[in-house]
Amino acid sequence: MADRVPASIQIGGNISAAVFADMLPIIAFEGLSPEWGGEPFDARSRVIGEPLALFDESCAWGKIDNLEAFCVEHGLPFVRWSGSYPGEWSPERLIFRGSGTVDSYMVDESDRVLLDRRLLNDLGSIAAAMAYFEAAEFAVPPLVVEGDPPAVPAGSTAASGEPGHG
């Protein structure tokens, strides 16, 4: 039986409607929900204009391997957090920025990035440590699926429900 811990993932980037449709069965297979303890994810629960946020309170080994591999294959940036399993592994944050490597960061159960003495020595300076923290704070862009309605800027008359003037 798998060791199970809470895990969450945020996914962003631009994809076609067909690729999004290909992602849906992977999300279902992973057992992800749009909220902690919620119902299984349904495409209609996606919030347009925001990263796709998915959660699992009982994730096997804290990994969302199939979805993460899909994101890497399609160049979709993501941040995944998973909790610790005492005596086995610590919490971690994985970041994929849409290309390159998937980077792992040591975090606590509240997803705060941590440095230990070894890593601080390896980094060599406070400036390098600050750059490490900055890199770990990657903000996932919205997930934009081909065919989404255009984003409405905050504060515009369309967003406030007031009729436009023209």
Secondary structure, DSSP 8 states (H G I E B T S, - for coil): ---EEEEEEEE-EEE-HHHHHHHHHHHHHHT-BSSTT-----GGG--TTS-EEEEEEEEETT--HHHHHHHHHTT--EEEEE--BTTTB--EEEEE-SSS-EEEEEB-TT--B---HHHHHHH-SHHHHHHHHHHHT-----EEETT------TTSHHHHT-----
